């Protein structure tokens, strides 16, 4: 029977997924292509997150744009947008992950890698998306 990864392993997978989504954006390639060019094969959760964001990106972007009052996707910092996509994907497709964990992980990522105001922004958008995306 497979063991559940430790919480820090899941946090690390989310961080790796963010790196790969950022790499894909900066190289103007598909996220799945960014996955395929890695020297070491990414872990299962990282792969799930990257492929999930890629597969559902149009729907995620529409939902994010609807809730990001006063912001277009084009105006958002790339890191913030990709963290929102990751969080929105988890809200939509990973009901096993509690809402509080999705929000906490997303806010932690943007506080670490983006602007001073990003934590509040990402928390507000994802909180507004809970009723839209979580069944």
C-alpha positions as CSV (number, residue, x, y, z in Angstrom):
1,X,0.0,0.0,0.0
2,X,1.5,3.4,-1.0
3,X,2.2,5.8,1.8
4,X,0.9,9.4,1.7
5,X,3.5,12.0,1.2
6,X,4.4,14.2,4.1
7,X,2.9,17.7,4.0
8,X,6.3,19.3,3.3
9,X,6.6,16.9,0.2
10,X,3.3,18.3,-1.1
11,X,4.5,21.8,-0.5
12,X,7.7,21.1,-2.3
13,X,5.7,19.6,-5.2
14,X,3.6,22.8,-5.4
15,X,6.8,24.9,-5.5
16,X,8.3,22.7,-8.3
17,X,5.0,23.0,-10.2
18,X,5.2,26.8,-9.9
19,X,8.8,26.7,-11.2
20,X,7.8,24.6,-14.2
21,X,4.8,26.8,-15.0
22,X,7.1,29.9,-14.8
23,X,9.7,28.1,-17.0
24,X,7.0,27.3,-19.6
25,X,5.8,30.9,-19.6
26,X,9.3,32.4,-19.9
27,X,10.3,30.0,-22.7
28,X,6.9,30.3,-24.4
29,X,6.4,26.5,-24.4
30,X,3.6,24.3,-23.1
31,X,3.8,23.3,-19.5
32,X,3.9,19.6,-20.5
33,X,6.9,20.4,-22.6
34,X,8.6,22.0,-19.6
35,X,7.9,18.7,-17.7
36,X,9.3,16.6,-20.5
37,X,12.7,18.4,-20.7
38,X,13.6,18.0,-17.1
39,X,16.7,16.0,-16.4
40,X,15.1,14.2,-13.5
41,X,11.5,13.1,-13.9
42,X,9.2,15.2,-11.7
43,X,7.3,13.5,-8.9
44,X,3.7,12.4,-9.3
45,X,2.1,15.4,-7.6
46,X,4.2,18.0,-9.5
47,X,3.3,16.3,-12.7
48,X,-0.4,16.2,-11.8
49,X,-0.4,19.9,-10.9
50,X,1.4,21.1,-14.0
51,X,-0.7,18.9,-16.4
52,X,-3.9,19.8,-14.6
53,X,-3.2,23.6,-14.9
54,X,-2.4,23.1,-18.6
55,X,-5.5,21.0,-19.3
56,X,-7.9,23.3,-17.5
57,X,-6.1,26.7,-18.1
58,X,-8.9,28.3,-20.1
59,X,-11.5,27.5,-17.5
60,X,-9.2,28.5,-14.7
61,X,-8.3,31.8,-16.4
62,X,-12.0,32.7,-16.9
63,X,-12.8,31.9,-13.3
64,X,-9.8,34.0,-12.0
65,X,-10.5,36.9,-14.3
66,X,-14.1,36.9,-13.1
67,X,-13.0,37.2,-9.4
68,X,-9.9,39.4,-9.8
69,X,-11.8,42.7,-9.6
70,X,-9.9,45.5,-11.3
71,X,-7.2,43.2,-12.7
72,X,-6.8,41.6,-16.0
73,X,-4.7,38.5,-16.4
74,X,-2.2,40.3,-18.5
75,X,-1.6,42.9,-15.7
76,X,-0.9,40.2,-13.0
77,X,2.6,39.3,-12.2
78,X,3.3,35.9,-13.8
79,X,4.1,34.3,-10.5
80,X,0.8,35.5,-9.0
81,X,-1.2,34.2,-12.0
82,X,0.5,30.8,-11.9
83,X,-0.1,30.5,-8.2
84,X,-3.7,31.4,-8.7
85,X,-4.0,28.8,-11.5
86,X,-2.4,26.1,-9.2
87,X,-4.8,27.0,-6.3
88,X,-7.8,27.2,-8.5
89,X,-6.9,23.8,-10.1
90,X,-6.7,22.3,-6.6
91,X,-10.0,23.8,-5.6
92,X,-11.6,22.5,-8.7
93,X,-10.1,19.0,-9.1
94,X,-8.6,18.0,-5.7
95,X,-11.5,17.8,-3.2
96,X,-9.2,15.7,-0.9
97,X,-7.2,18.9,-0.2
98,X,-8.9,21.1,2.4
99,X,-9.7,24.7,1.3
100,X,-7.6,26.1,4.1
101,X,-4.6,24.1,2.9
102,X,-5.0,25.3,-0.7
103,X,-5.2,29.0,0.5
104,X,-2.3,28.7,2.9
105,X,0.0,27.0,0.4
106,X,-0.9,29.5,-2.4
107,X,-0.4,32.5,0.0
108,X,2.9,31.0,1.2
109,X,4.2,30.7,-2.4
110,X,3.5,34.2,-3.4
111,X,4.8,35.7,-0.1
112,X,8.0,33.9,-0.8
113,X,8.4,34.6,-4.5
114,X,6.4,37.6,-5.5
115,X,5.5,41.1,-4.3
116,X,4.6,42.4,-0.8
117,X,0.9,42.7,-1.8
118,X,0.6,39.4,-3.5
119,X,-0.4,37.3,-0.5
120,X,-3.5,39.4,0.2
121,X,-4.4,39.5,-3.5
122,X,-4.1,35.7,-4.0
123,X,-5.9,35.0,-0.8
124,X,-8.8,37.2,-1.8
125,X,-9.1,35.8,-5.3
126,X,-8.9,32.2,-4.2
127,X,-11.3,32.8,-1.4
128,X,-13.8,34.2,-3.8
129,X,-13.3,31.1,-6.1
130,X,-14.1,28.5,-3.4
131,X,-17.9,28.6,-4.1
132,X,-17.3,28.7,-7.8
133,X,-14.9,25.8,-8.0
134,X,-15.3,23.6,-5.0
135,X,-18.2,21.2,-5.4
